[in-house]
Amino acid sequence: MQSWQANQPIQNGRFIIQKVIGSGGFGITYSAIEQFTGKLFVIKTLNQQQQHQADFEERQVKFVNEALILKSCKHSHIVQVYELIKENRLWGMVMEYIDGKDLGVYVDEHGPLPEDEALCYIDQIGQALEYIHQQKFLHRDVKPNNILLRADQQETVLIDFGLAREFTIGQIGSMTNAKTEGYAPIEQYERQGKFGDYTDVYALAATLYTLLTNVVPFPANYRQYAQLSPPKQYNSRISYKVNNAIVQGMALEPQDRPPTVRKFRELLGLATTLPMQPSLVDQPSPSVSNLNYPKLEEFLRANKWKEADDETYLVMLQAVDRQNEGWMRAEELCNFPCAVLCKIDQLWVEYSDGKFGLSVQQRIWGSVSDSPNSFDISTFYKFGGYVGWLNNNEWLSYNNFIFSLEAQEGHLPSFGYGVQSFHEWQLSYQYLLPRINSCLLNKI
């Protein structure tokens, strides 16, 4: 039986083992340097405990199947598997090396995470799970320790697919005894049970519970004797919306949970089904002369960027007759007059020499998003970094915006950030983004 040691060459000297970086019930992972390229990789094998089992060869087959599942998955939030290698009788899985730490360690070091940060990570892993489910697989071991956070980035990667299994929704199947207490739903305690997307929904909700409280939830198999304490009991700063979504996601019986990860993300406010938009041709366009464009143009011509930013939001309010309220409703944002958006964009682009404007922001969003016409939290964070709204993982206050051409490309306009709370502003952008995309795509 094999156990690789530091400085040991494998694959005829192609790789040099560095050290053990992780070990679990099934596998052991090593960091290794590829001598020819000097590149660092992770290599995972079955651990010595598994190697001593009588059915070791069958376990190797399952291990190889895990590698094949992962190798077929191409997603920014799923660990990348490059190839399989065999050293004597032992198969190894060569994977990307991720410089960072898992979320379990991260929360232990930093304590409960702010809600916005935790939701950003859950949104990323949620999207990864949706992708996995589309391939007809379940992960079945989602937990903080199986989510790596890349160093100096708000970007997470889902790892350890050792329990991954093909499934058919509603089909009765055999579940292994392997599970993680606190994150495994009740059906994983049963030898025969119905499983589906909702199985991973439970674990994802339980993971969010821990990120926000630094408390491992009560195990599902004991919940017939004791009630699950809502996360807000441990952290009063958790919003009622998120608290209730977690409790629903961790419902004991599968039929009481959101049926898919997408539905769970919608409960959290991370994904929305936007109202239908009317035809651009049929939409009445307000007269340009009815809006205060001359004042906006005056500020832009004089390079008074803050005044122009404030005036832009006033023009937008005027366009939907919401000056008195000072904010816009979802239906007004989703159906915002295209003529106004196009005029605002034209003025900003012209007077900033292409540095600022809606079309500039639209192009940047498209470059960082897998789905340019839809909104998701993880892309919003990436976008915020590119345009300079997010600095060192912290959203700037409006007073710290850079109102000059020294700012990053796309830094302005801000869509009323100065007069709304962060959550209101984020929600406004969520509804307005698809409208900007459709209007500028069909510029009138």
C-alpha positions, 0 to 999 in steps of 0.5 A: 500500500502506498503513501507518498512522502515529501520530495518523492518523485512520481510518474518517472520524475514528472511530479515531485510531491511537496506535502499532504494538504488534506485528508478525509474519510476516503481520499488524501491530497498532495501538492506536487510540482511538475518538474518540466513546467515548475507549475504547482498541482494538487494530486488526490488518491485514495488514502491508506484506510481505503487501500486496506479494504477488501474491495479496494479495486471497486473503490478505485473504480468509484474514485476514477468515476469521480475524476471523470465526472469532474473532468467533464465539468467546466465551470468557474466555481468547480475545481478543474481536473486535468487528468488521471495518472496511475502510480503502480496500482494507485490512481491519482487525480491531477487537479488545479492548485487553488491558493486559498483556504476553505470556508470552514477555516475562514469562518473560524478565523474571522467569525460569522461573515457579513450577510452580503459576503456570505450571500456572494459565496453561496450564490457562486456555489449555487450556480455551480450546483445548478450546473452539476444538476444539469449534468444529472449529478448530485454533489451530496457533500456540500459544506464549508470545508468543501468550498475553497476561497481563492486568496485575496479574491471573493471567489469560491470553488466547490471541491471534493466530489467523492460522494457525487452520484448520478440521479433521477429526480424522485427515483428511489435509490441507495444512499451510502453511509457517508455524510457530514453531520449538520449538513446532510439532509434526512434522506442521506440517513436512509438506506433507500430514499428519494433524492434530487436537487433538494438534497443539495439545497439542504446542504447549501442552506446549512452551509449558509447557516454556518457562514452567518453564525459560525455554528454547525446546524443540528444534525437532521436525524435528531430533528425529530426530537429537537427543533432546529434553532433559526440562524437569527437566534445566533446572529441578530444581524441576519435579515428576516428574508435570509433567515426564513430562506435558510429555514425553508431550505433546511426543511426536514422533509424534502417536499417542504424545501425549495425543489431546486437550487435556483428556487432557493437562490430566488428566496435569498434574492440572488436570482429573480424572474423579471417581469415581461418587458413590452416591445421596444417598438410599441413603447411610447418614448417621452419627449426629450424636451420634457426632461432636464437634459441641458442641465445634465449636459452643462455639468458634463461639459464642465467635468463636474462629474458628481453634479452630473451623476446626481443630475442623471438620477434626477432625470431618471426619476423625472422620466417615470414621474417619481421625483417626489418619491425619490426612488423607482419601483421594479416595474418602472425600472424593468420598463424604463424608457429606452429613449432616456437611457440612450440619451443619458448614455450618449451624453456621458460617453461623449463628454467623458471621451468614452470613459463613462456611460451605460454602454461602457458599463454594459460592455464591462458587465458582458466581459465578466458575466457568463449570462450578460443579460441576467443579474447575479450577485457574484457577477455584480461583485466582479463588475464592482471591482472592475469599475472601482465600486468595490475596493479590497472586498469592501463596497465604497461609500458614495463619498469615496467615489472618484469623480474625475477621469482618474476613476476606473473605466465605467465608474460613472454613472452610479444610478442613484447610489448617493441617495439609496441604501446599498441594498436598495441600490443593488436591487435597483441595478438588478432590475435596470440591468436587463433594460439597459441591455435591451435598450442599447442593443436596439438603440433608438 
